[in-house]
């Protein structure tokens, strides 16, 4: 991988609002951001499109990419359910002279921070409560009750990783969280 721009990682339990915050930041042209599309070994959900939301692949294809050392980071998030960041994706964005923004799980986010400590801003988005997370996940109506319960169980472990990130944004009020995130990223990308 060639060194390029900055890496901005947003991680949080599902339902914390990180995707909404990342979309907000992508709309700010002065930040010069492009979204890193993750690879996933699952089927698309709802309106998701391969090459836009994720690079969807089979478990077999994903494991071949692991063998080929094609990933910057990857994780088996749930059994036979892999997510990761292809090195080629970061190179593609850096080649455009842009900064890379990630919306990824906490393990992947911390791996990127450890590999590129100076170039990475790792932000943890903290939800108001676990009960609020559950309410938000149910409101989405995209997953079964079992999947929601799996995500809630995982959230407790993920919340414990918050101190390992550079900073935490408390998403108690979405507009405030968006503005705090914008200022944080703006200051980080301005650093030489």
Order of alpha helices (4+ residues) and beta strands (2+ residues): beta-alpha-beta-beta-beta-alpha-beta-beta-alpha-beta-alpha-beta-alpha-alpha-beta-alpha
